[in-house]
Amino acid sequence: MALTETRPMQARAWIRRQSRWSVYEVLFWLAALLPFYFMPTYLTLASQVAIAALFALSVDLILGYAGIITLGHAMFFGLGAYCAGLITKAGWGEPLTGLLIAGAFAALVGWIMSFIIVRVRHLALLMITLGLGLLTAELANSMRWLTGGTDGLQGVDVWPIFGRYDFDLWGYTAYAYALVVLFLGVLLARRLVNSSFGLSLRGVRENLNRMPAIGSPYRRHLQTIYTISAGMAGVAGALLTQTTETVSLDTLSFQRSADVVVMLILGGTGRLYGGILGAIIFMVARDQLSDMNPQYWYFWIGILLVVVVLAMPGGILGGLARLVGKRGA
């Protein structure tokens, strides 16, 4: 058999293997249901964790799989949050359509920005994403008539889901809603990364210069994944607005962009569930440490980050994968 025929067959076999659900994935999603029964007082926190996990997943698609480094992805998170809030202020509080509109708006902005993103690399890319994020935050601050400025967007009123399920104070509806959207986001991400498109993204991440040599339209692929990532981040921001019925400038802050990168480093980039695991660890640690010391809780997060980077360069999920691999060997 010719080499040109063997490689596509090997690629298809790899895609089929990666597309199968593992036992660990099934156990993870079953464990995600436990807060309903054993930790009902933490459901509000659990919904925030699910939203942060979806945001981290959106960043992992571009950072972990395509090699697009960013420090300004909160721009899309905040745009989705404000879009969802402004829709309700306009008189339409239906959450599902609001979620789709907010995601589509963030994806549109991401598609426009992608024409700039694909033309630069490394430090220039870092500075451009950071600059765009800071500009968006300052623009939202100056447009007080629309965003409310530092006071935040007031008057957000979200209708019950399907006209039946209210966003209660205990967080049952919010967590169920956020968990379902996170699951759908994971399904989409699995389909993308475990495909020929995902393989081409890995090729761009590993060696950009080789992709034109094999005829890969790498710029179009990068624009596509950046647009999808922006839309997913916008959906995460809209989820935050709908579950809390508040929107603040914090959704566009640099701190939020930095936090999501920390989540990815903790969990492990390019592993699909790395961002989700990192979001769980970061959000739970922040909740517990801020109760212990509201002023200096970031000190302990910094120590945790240093320990993980030194002991497990591939993140916690990468370290666990190596441990399982050694035991299997």
Phi, psi and omega in degrees: 000138183291153181297324181294335178273331183290317184297315176298325178294319178295320179296317179295321177296320178296318181296319179297319180295316182290334183283345180287142177282132179270165178298323182296322178295314180299316179296323179299313183289330173293320178295332180294343179274346185299323180304332179299328188255324188250341181224056183296335179285347180253016183293326177297315176296320181298322178294322177295323177296316180297321178293315178297324179295319177295320177296316178296323178296321179296321179289324180297328180300324181265325182277311185281330185253327182252350178076020178271105181280141184212145172231021182222025184287347175297343176304314182285325175301312181291322178297319176296320180296312181292322179299314179298321180292318181292329177297317179292324179292333178283354176111002180243102184257011180294121191289322185291313177293324176298321178297316181293318180295316179297317178296320179294321179295315178296322178295322178297315177296320178297321178296319178295316180293333184296334178294333175275318186300319186287352183263354182229162181220163170057234188297321179298320178296319179298316182291324180292314179295320177297315181297318179296320178296316180293321178297319179296319179297317179291325177295317178295325180292323182282336181269062184298328182296338181254315187261344185087355178061223182290343178281346181084169181279122183259157174082024177283123182226108182261133180285163175297148178292129184057021181071012187230320188260105179284153173278093186281168181291335183279344174090010180298308181294318182298315181291317179299316180297311181295322181293319178296316179295321177298317179299317178295323176296320178294319177301316178296315181296319178299317180296323182287310187284334179262053180214176177297328175297318178296323177296321179293326177295319177297323177297320177296318181295319184283317183203096183295325186291336181280337186298315176297331182293332180260011176079021181274128177282070191296326181294320178294322177296318179295320178296320181296311183291328178293321178295316178297317179298317179297318178297320179294320177296322177296322176296319178298318178295319178296323176301317180298317179298314185289326182277337180251343183057033175219152174222128179232167178298341180301335180294339180255004189287156174297328180302321179292322177296319179292321181299319183291329175292321176299318177302317181293320179294320179296312184280323182119125181276154177069027182231011177067302180268358179297315179295324179294313178297318178297322178295319179298312182296313183295312184292319179292318178297318179297318180297315183285317183289325179291333174291323180288316182209096185299336185270325190241024182294334179293337177301316181287327174297320178297318177297316179300318181296316179297317180298316181295316181296320181285318184274325183225084184302333179271013182086173182297318180293323176294320177295319177294322179295320179293322179296316178295321179296320179293321180292324178293322178293000000 
